[in-house]
Amino acid sequence: MAQKIAFITGGNRGLGFQTALELKSADTKVVIGSRDQAQGQKAVEKLRAAGVDAEVLQFDITNPADVQVAYDYFNTLYGRLDILVNNAGIAAGKFPGTGPEHSAANVPEAILRRVFETNFFAQVALTNKLLPLIRKSPAGRIVNLSSILGSLTLHADPKSPIYHAKSFAYDASKSALNAYTVHLAYELRDTNIKVNSAHPGWVKTDMGGEQAPMELSEGGKTSAALATLPDDGPSGGYFHQGKPLPW
Ligand SMILES: NC(=O)c1ccc[n+]([C@@H]2O[C@H](COP(=O)([O-])OP(=O)(O)OC[C@H]3O[C@@H](n4cnc5c(N)ncnc54)[C@H](OP(=O)(O)O)[C@@H]3O)[C@@H](O)[C@H]2O)c1
């Protein structure tokens, strides 16, 4: 069997790096995207020391030229892509970010646009660009790093634990990404490709902060599980550690 080829955006640190560690297998080559080549190279050295067959691709998801470079890279070297983990993301301001500057009524338009650019528009552009290569995989897997904060159902429920955790730009960008998951999974329903949204948990990373209850060592599990779903696994779902979340 040919080695599986995986691409994890934002793989130089945090959950992307942890997911790369979790994908460790002789059967899988893990390409991490990193905006900074040197940081990416350092991460690759750590991954290789841990036994991961890793390499780095300098990659900024908001740069259309980099998206083309990524397509050319996978097309030329491997002729296909088996796993895409859309992990790169930003949170404007503090996470979960309840500050009034980022509320629905006060969010600066520039912040809303910037967060959507990275967390939504660029994710769609990259995935659609790489889709012809994922279609060539015998079992393509697309994982969109959403968040529980993208759940409209939970945000609307006064009894939910995230009811007061409202950071409009970030939350809405993840709701939009969830919509992409549902629509793309529908479009790919008759293929071998599975598309799902992941909530990794509230994890101690630069974004999650020190107060996050979940250790990084646990944080990559949801993404990695969705990236390696068996043929009878779900598509078009929204999961945290194997359990479905309400949209
Ligand atoms: N941590 C949590 O509790 C939590 C909870 C739910 C969902 N998530 C989601 O999980 C994903 C990873 O989060 P994290 O906690 O690991 O965040 P993080 O520690 O802040 O890491 C973010 C990663 O994304 C990269 N990135 C940001 N903008 C990028 C761009 N324009 N192009 C390419 N890469 C870019 C960063 O690269 P640089 O190093 O170059 O900045 C970094 O590698 C995000 O989508 C986040 O929304 C996190």
The ligand as an SDF file (V2000), in Angstrom:
LIG
                    3D

 48 52  0  0  0  0  0  0  0  0999 V2000
   -6.8810   25.8360   21.6650 N   0  0  0  0  0  0  0  0  0  0  0  0
   -8.1750   25.6670   21.8000 C   0  0  0  0  0  0  0  0  0  0  0  0
   -8.6930   25.5700   22.9410 O   0  0  0  0  0  0  0  0  0  0  0  0
   -9.0780   25.5400   20.5960 C   0  0  0  0  0  0  0  0  0  0  0  0
  -10.4370   25.2350   20.8220 C   0  0  0  0  0  0  0  0  0  0  0  0
  -11.2720   25.0620   19.7190 C   0  0  0  0  0  0  0  0  0  0  0  0
  -10.7680   25.2020   18.4470 C   0  0  0  0  0  0  0  0  0  0  0  0
   -9.4490   25.5180   18.2440 N   0  0  0  0  0  0  0  0  0  0  0  0
   -8.9770   25.6420   16.8580 C   0  0  0  0  0  0  0  0  0  0  0  0
   -7.8730   24.7890   16.6410 O   0  0  0  0  0  0  0  0  0  0  0  0
   -6.9830   25.3440   15.6620 C   0  0  0  0  0  0  0  0  0  0  0  0
   -5.5670   25.4050   16.2210 C   0  0  0  0  0  0  0  0  0  0  0  0
   -5.6100   26.1940   17.3870 O   0  0  0  0  0  0  0  0  0  0  0  0
   -4.3880   26.3170   18.4190 P   0  0  0  0  0  0  0  0  0  0  0  0
   -4.9930   26.4110   19.7560 O   0  0  0  0  0  0  0  0  0  0  0  0
   -3.3440   25.3160   18.1360 O   0  0  0  0  0  0  0  0  0  0  0  0
   -3.8660   27.7780   18.0280 O   0  0  0  0  0  0  0  0  0  0  0  0
   -2.3970   28.4100   18.0710 P   0  0  0  0  0  0  0  0  0  0  0  0
   -1.6010   27.7820   19.1630 O   0  0  0  0  0  0  0  0  0  0  0  0
   -2.6310   29.8760   18.0930 O   0  0  0  0  0  0  0  0  0  0  0  0
   -1.7780   27.9760   16.6710 O   0  0  0  0  0  0  0  0  0  0  0  0
   -2.3570   28.4550   15.4960 C   0  0  0  0  0  0  0  0  0  0  0  0
   -1.6050   27.9090   14.3120 C   0  0  0  0  0  0  0  0  0  0  0  0
   -2.2430   28.4320   13.1440 O   0  0  0  0  0  0  0  0  0  0  0  0
   -1.2480   29.0820   12.3570 C   0  0  0  0  0  0  0  0  0  0  0  0
   -1.7980   30.1620   11.5530 N   0  0  0  0  0  0  0  0  0  0  0  0
   -2.4760   31.2630   11.9490 C   0  0  0  0  0  0  0  0  0  0  0  0
   -2.7780   32.0320   10.8970 N   0  0  0  0  0  0  0  0  0  0  0  0
   -2.2680   31.3960    9.8050 C   0  0  0  0  0  0  0  0  0  0  0  0
   -2.2420   31.6820    8.4300 C   0  0  0  0  0  0  0  0  0  0  0  0
   -2.7510   32.8310    7.9200 N   0  0  0  0  0  0  0  0  0  0  0  0
   -1.6590   30.8060    7.5900 N   0  0  0  0  0  0  0  0  0  0  0  0
   -1.1160   29.6580    8.0640 C   0  0  0  0  0  0  0  0  0  0  0  0
   -1.0750   29.3470    9.3600 N   0  0  0  0  0  0  0  0  0  0  0  0
   -1.6440   30.2060   10.2260 C   0  0  0  0  0  0  0  0  0  0  0  0
   -0.2260   29.5630   13.3590 C   0  0  0  0  0  0  0  0  0  0  0  0
    0.9910   29.8730   12.6880 O   0  0  0  0  0  0  0  0  0  0  0  0
    2.1030   30.9140   13.3050 P   0  0  0  0  0  0  0  0  0  0  0  0
    2.9140   30.1040   14.2710 O   0  0  0  0  0  0  0  0  0  0  0  0
    2.8420   31.3620   12.1100 O   0  0  0  0  0  0  0  0  0  0  0  0
    1.3300   32.0180   13.9700 O   0  0  0  0  0  0  0  0  0  0  0  0
   -0.1570   28.3610   14.2660 C   0  0  0  0  0  0  0  0  0  0  0  0
    0.6330   27.3540   13.6810 O   0  0  0  0  0  0  0  0  0  0  0  0
   -7.5720   26.7190   15.3150 C   0  0  0  0  0  0  0  0  0  0  0  0
   -8.3170   26.6310   14.1310 O   0  0  0  0  0  0  0  0  0  0  0  0
   -8.4660   27.0270   16.5080 C   0  0  0  0  0  0  0  0  0  0  0  0
   -9.5080   27.9140   16.1710 O   0  0  0  0  0  0  0  0  0  0  0  0
   -8.6070   25.6880   19.2970 C   0  0  0  0  0  0  0  0  0  0  0  0
  1  2  1  0
  2  3  2  0
  2  4  1  0
  4  5  1  0
  4 48  2  0
  5  6  2  0
  6  7  1  0
  7  8  2  0
  8  9  1  0
  8 48  1  0
  9 10  1  0
  9 46  1  0
 10 11  1  0
 11 12  1  0
 11 44  1  0
 12 13  1  0
 13 14  1  0
 14 15  2  0
 14 16  1  0
 14 17  1  0
 17 18  1  0
 18 19  2  0
 18 20  1  0
 18 21  1  0
 21 22  1  0
 22 23  1  0
 23 24  1  0
 23 42  1  0
 24 25  1  0
 25 26  1  0
 25 36  1  0
 26 27  1  0
 26 35  1  0
 27 28  2  0
 28 29  1  0
 29 30  1  0
 29 35  2  0
 30 31  1  0
 30 32  2  0
 32 33  1  0
 33 34  2  0
 34 35  1  0
 36 37  1  0
 36 42  1  0
 37 38  1  0
 38 39  2  0
 38 40  1  0
 38 41  1  0
 42 43  1  0
 44 45  1  0
 44 46  1  0
 46 47  1  0
M  CHG  2   8   1  16  -1
M  END
$$$$
